[in-house]
Amino acid sequence: MLLAIDAGNTNIVFALYEADKMRAQWRAVTQTSRTADEYAVWLSQLLALEGLAFKDLTQAIIATVVPAVLFDLRALCRGYLKCEPMIVGDPALDLGLTANVDRPQSVGADRLCNTVAAHERYSGAVIVVDFGTATNFDIVAENGDFDGSVIAPGANLSIEALHQAAALLPRVAIHRAQKVIGRDTVPSMQSGVYWGYVGLIEGLISRIKAEYGRPMTVVATGGLAHLFRPDIPAIEHIDPDLTMRGLMLIHARNAPN
């Protein structure tokens, strides 16, 4: 059984795959101070709820945009799964794509995983809108290559920046404001963030399609995709497991026969 790990700036996601089927998925807050043994204690209890143990996990693959967590995640796999994990970003790993950008090594591992999975699941060119710490718009070419991107601050990051930079503005939750014009500080902030991001996403999708010059499918992933989708008709699909599926596909492509 495969353990796929996606370590982002906010959360780390662990998923179990039997062949190409996901069996379970768990999420933890990203903490660079967490040790391999701490991961193991937490993960062993979740495995037990599935009737599994570390001995059932024989392979692993890791994607991370937080270099500080890689040492302990690798140690987790070596010490408890008794295997050497594949690392997305390792030059020896065959992703089946080319990153058509000025510095290919700068493309985040999670975005490469999204590209692989989007090409496998959807025909033609694709825009992957990933609602994470940043809101990424990644372009997947018809042949599966990573063809550039747009990066904007994430909605949660914007709310936190408002709270930190303005003494009188509170920290608020992202909420779909029923009216655009607020009559108090909190609803005004919620409207600005929610409807502002709706406009940002719609506008960038439109400009990307116009510049790319050919039909594109729009796929959303990430924690806030479901919140924004009802007000953004341009989003055609929500695919919450896109990154994890990309990890599974990359592992399958590189696993020994």
C-alpha positions in Angstrom: 0.0 0.0 0.0 1.2 3.5 -0.9 1.5 6.4 1.6 1.3 9.7 -0.3 2.3 12.9 1.6 1.6 16.4 0.5 3.2 19.0 2.9 1.9 22.5 2.2 2.4 25.8 4.0 -0.7 25.3 6.1 -1.5 21.6 6.2 0.1 18.2 5.6 -2.1 15.7 3.9 -1.5 11.9 4.2 -3.4 9.6 1.9 -3.4 5.8 1.5 -3.7 4.2 -2.0 -4.4 0.7 -2.9 -3.4 0.6 -6.6 -5.1 3.7 -8.0 -7.9 3.9 -5.4 -7.7 6.1 -2.3 -8.5 4.2 0.9 -8.1 7.0 3.5 -7.0 10.6 3.9 -5.9 12.6 6.9 -4.8 16.2 7.5 -2.5 17.8 10.1 -1.4 21.3 10.7 2.1 21.9 9.2 4.6 22.3 12.1 8.3 22.4 11.3 9.1 21.3 14.8 7.2 18.0 14.6 9.5 15.0 14.7 9.3 11.7 12.8 8.3 9.9 16.0 5.5 12.4 16.6 4.2 11.8 13.1 4.4 8.1 13.7 2.4 8.2 17.0 -0.4 10.3 15.3 -0.4 8.2 12.1 -0.4 4.9 13.9 -3.6 5.7 15.7 -5.3 6.7 12.4 -4.1 3.6 10.7 -5.5 1.5 13.5 -9.0 3.0 12.9 -8.7 1.6 9.4 -7.6 -1.8 10.7 -4.1 -1.2 9.4 -0.6 -0.8 10.7 2.8 0.4 9.4 3.6 -3.0 8.2 0.8 -2.6 5.6 2.5 0.4 4.1 5.3 -0.6 1.8 5.9 2.5 -0.4 5.8 6.2 0.0 6.0 9.5 -2.0 6.4 13.0 -0.7 5.7 16.4 -2.2 6.5 19.5 -0.1 6.9 23.2 -0.5 8.2 23.4 3.1 11.8 22.2 3.0 12.1 22.2 6.8 9.6 19.3 7.2 11.2 17.0 4.6 13.9 15.6 6.9 11.4 14.2 9.4 8.9 13.0 6.8 11.7 11.1 5.1 12.7 9.8 8.5 9.1 8.6 9.2 9.1 6.6 6.0 12.6 5.1 6.6 12.0 4.3 10.2 8.4 3.1 10.3 7.6 2.1 6.8 11.0 0.6 6.1 11.2 2.2 2.7 12.9 5.0 0.9 10.3 7.6 -0.2 10.2 9.1 -3.7 10.5 12.9 -3.5 8.8 15.1 -6.1 11.5 17.5 -7.2 14.2 14.8 -7.3 15.8 15.2 -10.8 15.8 11.4 -11.1 12.0 11.2 -10.9 10.2 11.1 -14.2 7.1 13.3 -14.0 6.1 12.8 -17.7 6.0 16.6 -18.3 8.1 19.6 -19.1 7.9 22.8 -17.1 7.8 25.5 -19.7 9.0 28.3 -17.4 12.2 30.3 -17.0 13.3 28.4 -13.9 11.7 24.9 -13.8 13.2 24.1 -10.5 11.2 26.9 -8.9 7.8 25.3 -9.6 6.2 23.9 -6.4 6.0 20.2 -6.1 2.2 20.4 -5.4 1.7 22.3 -8.6 3.5 19.6 -10.6 1.3 17.0 -9.0 -1.8 19.0 -9.9 -0.5 19.2 -13.5 0.0 15.5 -13.8 -3.5 14.6 -12.4 -5.3 17.3 -14.4 -3.8 16.0 -17.6 -4.8 12.5 -16.7 -8.4 13.4 -15.8 -9.3 16.2 -18.3 -8.8 16.5 -22.0 -7.3 19.5 -23.7 -5.7 22.5 -21.9 -6.6 23.0 -18.3 -6.5 25.9 -15.8 -6.1 24.5 -12.3 -7.2 27.0 -9.6 -5.7 25.9 -6.3 -7.2 27.6 -3.3 -4.4 27.3 -0.8 -2.2 29.6 1.2 -1.7 31.3 -2.2 -4.3 31.1 -4.9 -2.5 29.5 -7.9 -3.7 29.4 -11.4 -1.6 26.8 -13.1 -1.8 26.2 -16.9 -1.7 22.6 -18.1 -1.0 22.3 -21.9 -2.8 19.9 -24.1 0.2 17.6 -24.0 0.4 17.7 -20.2 3.2 20.2 -19.8 3.2 22.8 -17.1 2.8 26.0 -19.2 3.0 28.8 -16.7 1.0 30.2 -13.9 -0.5 33.1 -12.0 0.0 33.4 -8.2 -2.2 35.6 -6.0 -2.4 35.8 -2.2 -4.9 33.3 -0.7 -8.1 34.6 0.8 -7.1 33.6 4.3 -3.7 35.3 3.9 -5.5 38.5 2.8 -7.8 38.4 5.8 -4.8 37.9 8.1 -2.9 40.7 6.5 -5.8 43.1 7.0 -6.0 42.2 10.7 -2.2 42.5 11.2 -1.7 45.8 9.3 -4.8 47.7 10.5 -5.2 48.3 14.2 -9.0 48.6 14.2 -9.8 45.7 11.8 -10.6 42.4 13.6 -9.7 38.9 12.4 -12.8 37.5 10.6 -13.7 34.2 9.0 -14.3 33.9 5.2 -18.0 34.1 4.7 -20.3 34.5 1.7 -21.7 38.0 2.3 -25.3 38.2 1.2 -24.9 41.8 0.2 -21.9 43.5 -1.3 -22.3 46.7 0.7 -21.7 46.1 4.4 -23.2 48.2 7.2 -20.6 47.3 9.8 -16.8 46.5 9.9 -17.1 42.7 9.9 -19.6 42.3 7.1 -17.7 44.9 5.1 -14.5 43.0 5.5 -16.2 39.7 4.6 -17.8 41.2 1.5 -14.5 42.7 0.4 -12.6 39.4 0.7 -15.4 37.1 -0.6 -16.7 39.2 -3.5 -13.2 40.6 -4.2 -11.9 37.1 -4.7 -14.8 36.2 -6.9 -13.9 39.1 -9.1 -10.2 38.3 -9.0 -10.8 34.6 -9.9 -13.3 35.4 -12.7 -11.1 38.2 -14.1 -7.9 36.1 -14.1 -9.6 33.1 -15.7 -11.0 35.3 -18.4 -7.6 36.9 -19.1 -5.7 33.6 -19.0 -8.1 32.1 -21.6 -7.9 35.2 -23.8 -4.1 35.2 -23.7 -3.7 31.4 -24.2 -6.0 31.6 -27.2 -7.6 28.1 -27.2 -10.3 26.3 -25.2 -9.5 25.5 -21.6 -11.2 23.5 -18.9 -11.2 25.1 -15.5 -10.7 22.9 -12.4 -10.7 24.0 -8.8 -9.0 22.3 -5.9 -8.0 23.2 -2.4 -9.9 23.9 0.8 -12.0 27.0 -0.3 -13.0 25.7 -3.7 -16.4 24.6 -2.6 -17.1 28.0 -0.9 -16.4 30.1 -4.0 -17.6 27.8 -6.8 -21.4 28.7 -6.6 -20.6 32.3 -7.6 -17.9 31.5 -10.2 -19.6 29.8 -13.2 -16.3 29.7 -15.0 -15.2 26.9 -12.6 -16.4 23.7 -14.3 -15.1 21.0 -11.9 -14.1 20.7 -8.3 -11.5 18.1 -7.7 -10.4 18.1 -4.0 -8.0 15.1 -4.4 -6.2 16.4 -7.4 -2.8 16.8 -5.7 -2.9 13.4 -4.0 -3.9 11.7 -7.3 -1.0 13.4 -8.9 1.3 11.9 -6.3 -0.1 8.5 -6.9 0.3 8.8 -10.6 3.9 9.9 -10.3 4.7 7.0 -8.0 3.1 4.6 -10.4 5.1 6.0 -13.3 8.4 5.6 -11.4 7.8 2.4 -9.4 9.9 -0.6 -10.4 7.9 -3.2 -12.4 
